[in-house]
Amino acid sequence: MDRPLDHYWELRLKRVQEALEKNNFSVAIARNAQDAKRIVLENILPSLSVKSVSWGGSMTFVTTGLYEIMKNRPDLEVLDTYEKGLTFDEMLERRRRSLLVDLFFTGTNAVTEDGRLVNLDMIGNRVAAITFGPRYVVLLVGRNKVVPDLKTAMGRIKDYAAPANAMRLDKKTPCLHTGRCDDCASPDRICNHWTITEKSYPKGRIRVVLINEDLGL
Protein backbone atom coordinates (compact mmCIF):
# COMPACT_ATOMS: atom_id res chain seq x y z
CA MET A 1 0.00 0.00 0.00
CA ASP A 2 1.25 3.48 -0.88
CA ARG A 3 1.39 6.04 1.96
CA PRO A 4 0.17 3.67 4.71
CA LEU A 5 0.50 6.30 7.46
CA ASP A 6 -1.76 8.71 5.61
CA HIS A 7 -4.26 5.90 5.05
CA TYR A 8 -4.17 5.02 8.75
CA TRP A 9 -4.93 8.63 9.63
CA GLU A 10 -7.67 8.90 7.02
CA LEU A 11 -9.52 6.10 8.82
CA ARG A 12 -8.86 7.51 12.28
CA LEU A 13 -9.80 11.08 11.33
CA LYS A 14 -13.02 9.82 9.79
CA ARG A 15 -14.00 8.29 13.14
CA VAL A 16 -13.13 11.53 14.92
CA GLN A 17 -15.20 13.46 12.38
CA GLU A 18 -18.21 11.26 13.07
CA ALA A 19 -17.82 11.70 16.82
CA LEU A 20 -17.52 15.48 16.52
CA GLU A 21 -20.54 15.68 14.24
CA LYS A 22 -22.60 13.75 16.79
CA ASN A 23 -21.62 16.52 19.20
CA ASN A 24 -22.96 19.22 16.84
CA PHE A 25 -19.65 20.40 15.41
CA SER A 26 -19.39 20.97 11.67
CA VAL A 27 -16.36 19.03 10.42
CA ALA A 28 -14.23 18.76 7.29
CA ILE A 29 -11.13 16.64 6.68
CA ALA A 30 -8.17 18.13 4.79
CA ARG A 31 -5.32 16.20 3.17
CA ASN A 32 -2.73 18.74 4.33
CA ALA A 33 -2.29 22.39 5.34
CA GLN A 34 -2.81 23.67 1.81
CA ASP A 35 -6.01 21.68 1.44
CA ALA A 36 -7.21 23.09 4.77
CA LYS A 37 -6.67 26.60 3.39
CA ARG A 38 -8.68 25.71 0.29
CA ILE A 39 -11.54 24.29 2.39
CA VAL A 40 -11.73 27.46 4.47
CA LEU A 41 -11.57 29.85 1.52
CA GLU A 42 -13.74 27.91 -0.93
CA ASN A 43 -16.22 26.11 1.33
CA ILE A 44 -16.47 27.58 4.81
CA LEU A 45 -16.18 31.32 4.20
CA PRO A 46 -18.70 31.42 1.30
CA SER A 47 -21.23 29.59 3.50
CA LEU A 48 -21.06 32.27 6.22
CA SER A 49 -22.07 35.90 6.22
CA VAL A 50 -19.24 37.61 8.06
CA LYS A 51 -18.03 41.20 8.20
CA SER A 52 -15.32 40.95 10.87
CA VAL A 53 -12.58 38.46 11.68
CA SER A 54 -9.90 37.81 14.29
CA TRP A 55 -7.89 34.93 15.73
CA GLY A 56 -6.26 33.43 18.78
CA GLY A 57 -2.86 31.81 19.14
CA SER A 58 -2.47 28.97 16.62
CA MET A 59 0.68 27.88 14.83
CA THR A 60 -1.49 25.82 12.48
CA PHE A 61 -3.47 28.90 11.44
CA VAL A 62 -0.20 30.52 10.39
CA THR A 63 1.18 27.37 8.71
CA THR A 64 -1.86 27.06 6.43
CA GLY A 65 -1.23 30.55 5.08
CA LEU A 66 -4.63 31.74 6.25
CA TYR A 67 -3.17 34.34 8.59
CA GLU A 68 -1.47 36.22 5.76
CA ILE A 69 -4.60 35.98 3.62
CA MET A 70 -7.13 36.98 6.26
CA LYS A 71 -5.18 39.92 7.68
CA ASN A 72 -5.15 41.48 4.19
CA ARG A 73 -8.82 40.98 3.33
CA PRO A 74 -10.12 44.42 2.25
CA ASP A 75 -13.75 43.28 2.51
CA LEU A 76 -13.50 42.47 6.23
CA GLU A 77 -12.89 44.35 9.44
CA VAL A 78 -9.73 42.68 10.70
CA LEU A 79 -8.53 42.63 14.29
CA ASP A 80 -4.94 41.40 14.06
CA THR A 81 -3.99 40.15 17.52
CA TYR A 82 -0.58 39.04 16.18
CA GLU A 83 0.54 42.47 14.98
CA LYS A 84 4.11 43.23 16.03
CA GLY A 85 4.88 46.36 18.02
CA LEU A 86 1.69 46.46 20.07
CA THR A 87 2.02 47.34 23.72
CA PHE A 88 0.65 44.82 26.20
CA ASP A 89 -2.41 47.01 26.84
CA GLU A 90 -3.04 47.43 23.10
CA MET A 91 -2.75 43.69 22.55
CA LEU A 92 -5.10 42.99 25.44
CA GLU A 93 -7.68 45.45 24.12
CA ARG A 94 -7.63 43.81 20.68
CA ARG A 95 -8.11 40.41 22.26
CA ARG A 96 -11.11 41.74 24.19
CA ARG A 97 -12.61 43.20 21.04
CA SER A 98 -11.93 39.98 19.13
CA LEU A 99 -14.57 38.23 21.24
CA LEU A 100 -17.26 40.14 19.33
CA VAL A 101 -16.20 39.43 15.74
CA ASP A 102 -18.25 37.38 13.29
CA LEU A 103 -15.50 34.81 12.68
CA PHE A 104 -12.67 33.68 14.95
CA PHE A 105 -9.83 31.36 13.89
CA THR A 106 -7.77 29.27 16.27
CA GLY A 107 -6.64 25.72 17.02
CA THR A 108 -7.15 23.25 19.83
CA ASN A 109 -4.63 21.63 22.16
CA ALA A 110 -6.31 18.25 21.87
CA VAL A 111 -9.38 16.55 20.42
CA THR A 112 -10.59 13.26 21.86
CA GLU A 113 -11.79 10.32 19.83
CA ASP A 114 -15.25 10.70 21.37
CA GLY A 115 -15.47 14.24 19.99
CA ARG A 116 -14.45 16.67 22.73
CA LEU A 117 -12.12 19.66 22.47
CA VAL A 118 -9.64 20.18 25.32
CA ASN A 119 -7.69 23.40 25.80
CA LEU A 120 -5.44 25.17 28.29
CA ASP A 121 -4.83 28.91 27.97
CA MET A 122 -2.69 31.62 29.54
CA ILE A 123 -4.83 34.77 29.20
CA GLY A 124 -8.03 32.99 28.26
CA ASN A 125 -9.01 34.89 25.11
CA ARG A 126 -8.68 31.80 22.90
CA VAL A 127 -10.79 29.51 25.06
CA ALA A 128 -13.25 32.34 25.74
CA ALA A 129 -13.84 32.74 22.00
CA ILE A 130 -14.33 29.01 21.52
CA THR A 131 -16.89 29.04 24.32
CA PHE A 132 -18.88 32.21 23.57
CA GLY A 133 -18.72 35.51 21.71
CA PRO A 134 -17.81 35.24 18.04
CA ARG A 135 -20.69 34.18 15.82
CA TYR A 136 -18.58 31.43 14.27
CA VAL A 137 -15.32 29.72 15.21
CA VAL A 138 -13.04 27.80 12.84
CA LEU A 139 -10.57 25.39 14.46
CA LEU A 140 -7.62 24.12 12.42
CA VAL A 141 -6.47 20.83 13.91
CA GLY A 142 -3.46 18.73 12.93
CA ARG A 143 -3.74 14.97 13.31
CA ASN A 144 -1.15 15.03 16.11
CA LYS A 145 -3.80 16.64 18.36
CA VAL A 146 -6.01 13.52 18.29
CA VAL A 147 -5.96 11.51 21.54
CA PRO A 148 -8.01 8.58 22.84
CA ASP A 149 -9.68 10.20 25.83
CA LEU A 150 -9.87 13.13 28.25
CA LYS A 151 -7.11 11.86 30.57
CA THR A 152 -4.71 11.48 27.65
CA ALA A 153 -5.69 14.92 26.35
CA MET A 154 -4.86 16.62 29.64
CA GLY A 155 -1.61 14.69 29.94
CA ARG A 156 -0.61 15.64 26.40
CA ILE A 157 -1.24 19.30 27.13
CA LYS A 158 0.54 19.49 30.50
CA ASP A 159 3.47 17.23 29.64
CA TYR A 160 4.11 18.26 26.05
CA ALA A 161 2.14 21.16 24.54
CA ALA A 162 2.46 23.56 27.49
CA PRO A 163 6.22 23.15 28.07
CA ALA A 164 6.89 23.28 24.33
CA ASN A 165 4.82 26.44 23.96
CA ALA A 166 6.54 28.03 26.95
CA MET A 167 9.85 27.36 25.21
CA ARG A 168 8.54 28.72 21.90
CA LEU A 169 7.37 31.90 23.60
CA ASP A 170 10.50 32.12 25.78
CA LYS A 171 8.52 32.29 29.02
CA LYS A 172 10.33 32.44 32.33
CA THR A 173 8.93 29.20 33.71
CA PRO A 174 10.57 26.10 35.22
CA CYS A 175 9.43 23.92 32.31
CA LEU A 176 11.72 25.95 30.05
CA HIS A 177 14.60 24.17 31.79
CA THR A 178 13.05 20.86 32.89
CA GLY A 179 10.85 20.03 29.87
CA ARG A 180 7.99 19.02 32.14
CA CYS A 181 5.15 20.71 34.02
CA ASP A 182 6.14 21.73 37.55
CA ASP A 183 2.76 23.30 38.39
CA CYS A 184 4.63 26.55 38.85
CA ALA A 185 3.63 29.89 40.34
CA SER A 186 5.62 31.91 37.81
CA PRO A 187 4.14 35.23 36.59
CA ASP A 188 4.84 33.87 33.09
CA ARG A 189 2.82 30.68 33.68
CA ILE A 190 0.79 29.85 30.56
CA CYS A 191 -1.40 27.17 32.19
CA ASN A 192 -4.28 29.13 33.70
CA HIS A 193 -7.63 28.34 32.06
CA TRP A 194 -8.89 24.84 31.24
CA THR A 195 -11.88 24.25 28.97
CA ILE A 196 -13.53 21.05 27.82
CA THR A 197 -15.96 21.65 24.97
CA GLU A 198 -18.37 18.72 24.90
CA LYS A 199 -20.64 20.02 22.14
CA SER A 200 -20.98 22.97 19.80
CA TYR A 201 -23.80 25.29 20.78
CA PRO A 202 -25.56 26.39 18.73
CA LYS A 203 -25.16 23.44 16.39
CA GLY A 204 -22.58 24.17 13.71
CA ARG A 205 -21.24 27.34 15.35
CA ILE A 206 -17.83 25.69 15.73
CA ARG A 207 -16.33 24.48 12.45
CA VAL A 208 -13.46 21.99 12.78
CA VAL A 209 -11.00 21.26 9.99
CA LEU A 210 -9.12 18.04 10.77
CA ILE A 211 -5.83 18.00 8.85
CA ASN A 212 -4.05 14.79 7.86
CA GLU A 213 -0.67 16.23 8.76
CA ASP A 214 1.25 16.90 11.97
CA LEU A 215 0.87 20.61 12.67
CA GLY A 216 1.38 22.83 15.70
CA LEU A 217 2.22 21.67 19.22
C-alpha positions as CSV (number, residue, x, y, z in Angstrom):
1,M,0.0,0.0,0.0
2,D,1.3,3.5,-0.9
3,R,1.4,6.0,2.0
4,P,0.2,3.7,4.7
5,L,0.5,6.3,7.5
6,D,-1.8,8.7,5.6
7,H,-4.3,5.9,5.1
8,Y,-4.2,5.0,8.7
9,W,-4.9,8.6,9.6
10,E,-7.7,8.9,7.0
11,L,-9.5,6.1,8.8
12,R,-8.9,7.5,12.3
13,L,-9.8,11.1,11.3
14,K,-13.0,9.8,9.8
15,R,-14.0,8.3,13.1
16,V,-13.1,11.5,14.9
17,Q,-15.2,13.5,12.4
18,E,-18.2,11.3,13.1
19,A,-17.8,11.7,16.8
20,L,-17.5,15.5,16.5
21,E,-20.5,15.7,14.2
22,K,-22.6,13.8,16.8
23,N,-21.6,16.5,19.2
24,N,-23.0,19.2,16.8
25,F,-19.6,20.4,15.4
26,S,-19.4,21.0,11.7
27,V,-16.4,19.0,10.4
28,A,-14.2,18.8,7.3
29,I,-11.1,16.6,6.7
30,A,-8.2,18.1,4.8
31,R,-5.3,16.2,3.2
32,N,-2.7,18.7,4.3
33,A,-2.3,22.4,5.3
34,Q,-2.8,23.7,1.8
35,D,-6.0,21.7,1.4
36,A,-7.2,23.1,4.8
37,K,-6.7,26.6,3.4
38,R,-8.7,25.7,0.3
39,I,-11.5,24.3,2.4
40,V,-11.7,27.5,4.5
41,L,-11.6,29.8,1.5
42,E,-13.7,27.9,-0.9
43,N,-16.2,26.1,1.3
44,I,-16.5,27.6,4.8
45,L,-16.2,31.3,4.2
46,P,-18.7,31.4,1.3
47,S,-21.2,29.6,3.5
48,L,-21.1,32.3,6.2
49,S,-22.1,35.9,6.2
50,V,-19.2,37.6,8.1
51,K,-18.0,41.2,8.2
52,S,-15.3,41.0,10.9
53,V,-12.6,38.5,11.7
54,S,-9.9,37.8,14.3
55,W,-7.9,34.9,15.7
56,G,-6.3,33.4,18.8
57,G,-2.9,31.8,19.1
58,S,-2.5,29.0,16.6
59,M,0.7,27.9,14.8
60,T,-1.5,25.8,12.5
61,F,-3.5,28.9,11.4
62,V,-0.2,30.5,10.4
63,T,1.2,27.4,8.7
64,T,-1.9,27.1,6.4
65,G,-1.2,30.5,5.1
66,L,-4.6,31.7,6.2
67,Y,-3.2,34.3,8.6
68,E,-1.5,36.2,5.8
69,I,-4.6,36.0,3.6
70,M,-7.1,37.0,6.3
71,K,-5.2,39.9,7.7
72,N,-5.2,41.5,4.2
73,R,-8.8,41.0,3.3
74,P,-10.1,44.4,2.2
75,D,-13.8,43.3,2.5
76,L,-13.5,42.5,6.2
77,E,-12.9,44.4,9.4
78,V,-9.7,42.7,10.7
79,L,-8.5,42.6,14.3
80,D,-4.9,41.4,14.1
81,T,-4.0,40.1,17.5
82,Y,-0.6,39.0,16.2
83,E,0.5,42.5,15.0
84,K,4.1,43.2,16.0
85,G,4.9,46.4,18.0
86,L,1.7,46.5,20.1
87,T,2.0,47.3,23.7
88,F,0.6,44.8,26.2
89,D,-2.4,47.0,26.8
90,E,-3.0,47.4,23.1
91,M,-2.7,43.7,22.6
92,L,-5.1,43.0,25.4
93,E,-7.7,45.4,24.1
94,R,-7.6,43.8,20.7
95,R,-8.1,40.4,22.3
96,R,-11.1,41.7,24.2
97,R,-12.6,43.2,21.0
98,S,-11.9,40.0,19.1
99,L,-14.6,38.2,21.2
100,L,-17.3,40.1,19.3
101,V,-16.2,39.4,15.7
102,D,-18.3,37.4,13.3
103,L,-15.5,34.8,12.7
104,F,-12.7,33.7,15.0
105,F,-9.8,31.4,13.9
106,T,-7.8,29.3,16.3
107,G,-6.6,25.7,17.0
108,T,-7.2,23.2,19.8
109,N,-4.6,21.6,22.2
110,A,-6.3,18.3,21.9
111,V,-9.4,16.5,20.4
112,T,-10.6,13.3,21.9
113,E,-11.8,10.3,19.8
114,D,-15.2,10.7,21.4
115,G,-15.5,14.2,20.0
116,R,-14.4,16.7,22.7
117,L,-12.1,19.7,22.5
118,V,-9.6,20.2,25.3
119,N,-7.7,23.4,25.8
120,L,-5.4,25.2,28.3
121,D,-4.8,28.9,28.0
122,M,-2.7,31.6,29.5
123,I,-4.8,34.8,29.2
124,G,-8.0,33.0,28.3
125,N,-9.0,34.9,25.1
126,R,-8.7,31.8,22.9
127,V,-10.8,29.5,25.1
128,A,-13.3,32.3,25.7
129,A,-13.8,32.7,22.0
130,I,-14.3,29.0,21.5
131,T,-16.9,29.0,24.3
132,F,-18.9,32.2,23.6
133,G,-18.7,35.5,21.7
134,P,-17.8,35.2,18.0
135,R,-20.7,34.2,15.8
136,Y,-18.6,31.4,14.3
137,V,-15.3,29.7,15.2
138,V,-13.0,27.8,12.8
139,L,-10.6,25.4,14.5
140,L,-7.6,24.1,12.4
141,V,-6.5,20.8,13.9
142,G,-3.5,18.7,12.9
143,R,-3.7,15.0,13.3
144,N,-1.2,15.0,16.1
145,K,-3.8,16.6,18.4
146,V,-6.0,13.5,18.3
147,V,-6.0,11.5,21.5
148,P,-8.0,8.6,22.8
149,D,-9.7,10.2,25.8
150,L,-9.9,13.1,28.3
151,K,-7.1,11.9,30.6
152,T,-4.7,11.5,27.7
153,A,-5.7,14.9,26.4
154,M,-4.9,16.6,29.6
155,G,-1.6,14.7,29.9
156,R,-0.6,15.6,26.4
157,I,-1.2,19.3,27.1
158,K,0.5,19.5,30.5
159,D,3.5,17.2,29.6
160,Y,4.1,18.3,26.1
161,A,2.1,21.2,24.5
162,A,2.5,23.6,27.5
163,P,6.2,23.2,28.1
164,A,6.9,23.3,24.3
165,N,4.8,26.4,24.0
166,A,6.5,28.0,27.0
167,M,9.9,27.4,25.2
168,R,8.5,28.7,21.9
169,L,7.4,31.9,23.6
170,D,10.5,32.1,25.8
171,K,8.5,32.3,29.0
172,K,10.3,32.4,32.3
173,T,8.9,29.2,33.7
174,P,10.6,26.1,35.2
175,C,9.4,23.9,32.3
176,L,11.7,26.0,30.1
177,H,14.6,24.2,31.8
178,T,13.0,20.9,32.9
179,G,10.9,20.0,29.9
180,R,8.0,19.0,32.1
181,C,5.2,20.7,34.0
182,D,6.1,21.7,37.5
183,D,2.8,23.3,38.4
184,C,4.6,26.6,38.9
185,A,3.6,29.9,40.3
186,S,5.6,31.9,37.8
187,P,4.1,35.2,36.6
188,D,4.8,33.9,33.1
189,R,2.8,30.7,33.7
190,I,0.8,29.9,30.6
191,C,-1.4,27.2,32.2
192,N,-4.3,29.1,33.7
193,H,-7.6,28.3,32.1
194,W,-8.9,24.8,31.2
195,T,-11.9,24.3,29.0
196,I,-13.5,21.0,27.8
197,T,-16.0,21.6,25.0
198,E,-18.4,18.7,24.9
199,K,-20.6,20.0,22.1
200,S,-21.0,23.0,19.8
201,Y,-23.8,25.3,20.8
202,P,-25.6,26.4,18.7
203,K,-25.2,23.4,16.4
204,G,-22.6,24.2,13.7
205,R,-21.2,27.3,15.4
206,I,-17.8,25.7,15.7
207,R,-16.3,24.5,12.4
208,V,-13.5,22.0,12.8
209,V,-11.0,21.3,10.0
210,L,-9.1,18.0,10.8
211,I,-5.8,18.0,8.8
212,N,-4.1,14.8,7.9
213,E,-0.7,16.2,8.8
214,D,1.3,16.9,12.0
215,L,0.9,20.6,12.7
216,G,1.4,22.8,15.7
217,L,2.2,21.7,19.2
